[in-house]
């Protein structure tokens, strides 16, 4: 099994601000507030969390194929 990457760079789709975030290993993150503009990020349709939508890495549950979001099939 490949190593799980725990850091992802989230990029706000509103203002373009990027921030490196350590992802939780046991859950998907459904909401994240941009540190720059205050926009509330939510997953795109079909994604399980904000990291899968706006991050440089998919969330750990998706990396381990344990995610129960719409694309986990």
Secondary structure, 3 states (H helix, E strand, C coil): CCCCCCEEEEECCCCCCEEEEECCCCCCCCEEECCCCCCEEECCCCCCCHHHHHECCCCHHHHCCCCCCHHHC
